[in-house]
Amino acid sequence: MTEKLAADLRPEQYRSLNEVIDSISLKHADEPGFTCLGKTLSYAEVNELATRFAHWLQSNTGLKKGDRIAIQLPNLLQFPIALYGAIKAGLIVVNTNPLYTAPEMHHQFNDSQVKAIVILDAMCEKLDAILQSTSIETVIVTRLGDLQSAPKRQLLNFAARYIKRMVPAYKLPEAIDFMETLQPLEGEFEADNDRGGDDPALILYTGGTTGVSKGAMLSHNNLIANMMQLRSRCLLIMEDKREIIGAPLPLYHSYAFLLHCLAMPYGGNHNILVPDPRNIKALVAMFGKYRFTGFVGINTLYLALMRFPGFSELDFSALKFCGAGGMAMSTSVSKQWQEMTGQEIIEGYGLTECSPVVAVNIPGKVKRGTVGPLVPETESRVVDEQGNDLPAGVRGELWVRGPQVMLGYWQNSKANREILSDDRWLKTGDYVEIDSDGYISIVDRKKDMILVSGFNVFPNEVEDWVNHHPGIVESAAVGIENDRTGEAIQLFVVKQDQSLSEADVIAHCKEGLTAYKIPKEVIFVDDLPKSNVGKILRKELRN
C-alpha cells in the first residue's frame, strides 16, 4: 500500500507556486531566509524584492505569461529573488548551470526558446558569443556583490573583475543592470493568478537516461507535491523556523532547488548560500561560523570536508540533519562521517524528471547503503528488460509513478515515449534491489553496467568495496573492450597511501569481490573527473 501524506501536507491546498510564495512571506516574514557573503535577507525582504522584479518584468519587457526566462546564477541572494519574481510574473523558469559552455547554453536557450535571461557578469562573455542566434530579447546582468551593503558591494565587484579576473570582457550593450529592476514600485503590481496546476513552472535540463540534454518540464503541481513529500521526511528530525541549513550544492541542481528554494522556505528555515562549493576552506569556515543544524552534500563533498585540516576539530553539537543525493554514497565515507561528527548521513534518491525526490531514508531508521523507502504518494515497480515485473528482492530496472513525475520533456515526444509509459510510469534507467522493508539499494545506472563474460557488473559495487581500503581516497570503475570476456573492468584510483601498488589494490578486491568483478587494470590518478555538482564522470574515463 502506498504511504499517504498527512492532512496538513496535502499539496491540494495550493494551486500554484505563487500561492506557496505568498504563504512563505505571510507565515515567516521576519525569519532570516537567505544569507550569502555575510548579508542576510528576511523572507519579507526577499518577497518585496521579488515583487519589484516581477513588476519590472511586466512593465519593461514584452514577456507574456508562459514565456521562458533563464536564470544562470551561482548560489547568490539574487537567485531566489529572480526565481520568485519570475513565478509571480507568470513566466516559466529555465534553470541553467552557470558553468555551461557557450554551445551548451546555445542548445538550451534555443531548445526552450528563452526570451529573457538573468545572468552573472562572469558568464556574459559566453552569452555574448551566442546571443544573436537565440530568441533572447532581454538580458539582465548581475554582479557578485549586488544586494550586499556598501562599500562591500563595490569591493566585491571590483575584486571579482580586476583582482581575481573572474569577469572576461563582453559587450551586450542592451543589457539591464539587475539592481535597476529592483527599484521601489511605481504603480500597481498584479501577480499572476492564471497559471498553476499542471502548467509548466520550471524546465530543468538533464541528460535523462539516454541521449542529448533534454528539458524536463516540471509543473506547479509536481513541485508542490514533491516539496510536501520531502517535508514529510524533514519534519521527522527538523523543526520549522529553527534550522540553519548549509547550501553548497548549486541551486540549478534539482535537489538543491527543491530543498533551498521551496521546502526550507516553506518551513521558515534559514539557508546559508555557498557561491563556490569547491572552496573547501571557506565552507569549513562557514561550518564554524554558522553552526549548521542541517547540511546536504554528495559523496565527494563529504570526503573533501573530512580530509580538510582542522575540520574534525569543529563543534558539531548543533548538527542534526545530514543529507545526501545526486550520486551514490560510499559506505566507508558514511561511516567515517558519522564517527567524526556524530551524525549519520541520510541518503536519498531522485531524478530531475521526478522533481526530483523519489526515496529518502527515515531518520533514526537509516539503512546505510540504501536510499531508503519511497516518499509518500509514490509507487514503484522493478522490471526486467522486457518490462515484466520481477519478484521481490530481484535486481531490475526501477519504474516509478507519483504526483512528482514530470509532465514530459519539452517538445520531445520521441523521448517522452521512451521514458514514460501510457499509464505514467517513469522508466528511471537505474538498476535496484528493494528489501522486505521497502528500502531501495541503487545498484547502478543501466548505461554504466559492465558486461563481463555474460555477468552484469555494477561499478558502484566495485567502487564501494575498493573505497574501504584505508590507502584509497576514491575510485571509479568503467568497462573496456576485451576480446576474451567482451568487457573487462578498468579501475581508476586516487590513493592516500603513495606506496600503494596495483597488486595491493587487486589483492584487496579479491578479498571482497567475486572473480569476474576483479579489475583487469588499475590506473592511479591524482583526481577523478567530476561534474560541476561533483558526480564522477565515468564517460570521460571511458573516453
Secondary structure by P-SEA (a helix, b strand, c coil): ccccccccccccccccaaaaaaaaaaacccccccccccccccaaaaaaaaaaaaaaaaccccccccbbbbbbcccccaaaaaaaaaaaabbbbbcccccccaaaaaaaaaaaccccccccccaaaaaaaccccccccbbbbbcccccccaaaaaaaaaaacccccccccccccccccccccccccccccccccccccccccbbbbcccccccbbbbbbcaaaaaaaaaaaaaaaacccccccbbbbcccccccaaaaaaccccccccbbbbbccccccaaaaaaaaaaaccccbbbbcaaaaaaaaacccccccccccccbbbbccccccaaaaaaaaaacccccccccccccccccccccccccccccccccccccbbbbbbcccccccccccccbbbbbcccccccccccaaaaaaccccccccccccccccccccbbbbccccccccccccbbbbaaaaaaaaacccccccbbbbbbbbccccbbbbbbbbcccccccaaaaaaaaaacccccccccbbbbbcccccccccccccccccc
